[in-house]
């Protein structure tokens, strides 16, 4: 899985020794921002101190100037309109500290565009990247430049239906989380170019390195959607299943198509059945599965 978030620095913070570029004493791997008088003129990718070539952020499509924050001709903290040279600013601002780029902010008519941003919590990796394409907002988090920890594609409409993936420190899939449904998410993902992670089907998820077992969460998923999703989800080694609402239809579906790895069934709400009925059904059909309800295990 190649889904990386290279560290960002300003070029002036690099030290050139015999045509090898160092940052804080180590050969630099990442992206350096080249600027003249605070105006960004190019971005170069480096590996082990050597320049590989130009670099572009695939998620930034705002036209306009790209500035280092030092070039802004006013004090600005993002809470009010940014005016540069007498006009509301349109473009990108790179906020820097000690040679690092801490934030990449896209500005439209002087205001931060919430739809596109990149933040660094640690100095050498992304904390968070999010951007909008059409009706979907994408969010990524990295533990390290080459270790993705979290991915989400979420509709911004009222229903907020979404697909989330979580990864271990070893860069392996450890969880799938679906809210309401994933209707249209795969096909809309397919139309997005240059995504850090391209998820257009369950097969794409299956191709990701994964742990031996994963957890699956189906929050506010109706019985009908559960039935639709189940055949595809059975191909994953699920040992922990969470559903918001447990019903007879879901129990019958699990009994008919169970995961061999399933060890725990967790839920928040009982729908037209009692906890005793759920436990009795479990005892008759999948005895080895623990039931978790209201912070208790049965």
Secondary structure, 3 states (H helix, E strand, C coil): CCCCCCCEEEHHHCEEECCEEEECCEECCEEEEEEECCEEEEEEEEECCEEEEECCCCCCCCCCEEEEHHHCCCCCCCCCCCEECCEECCEEEEEEECCEEEEEEEEECCEEEEEEEEECCCCCCCCEEEEEECCEEEEEEEEECCEEEEEEEEECCCCCCEEEEEECCCCCEEEEEEECCCCCHHHHHHCCCCCCCCCCCHHHHHCCCEEEEEEEEEECCCHHHHHHHHHHHCCCCEEEEEEEEECHHHHHHHHHCCCCCCCEEEEEEECCCCHHHHHHHHHHHCCCCEEEECCEEC
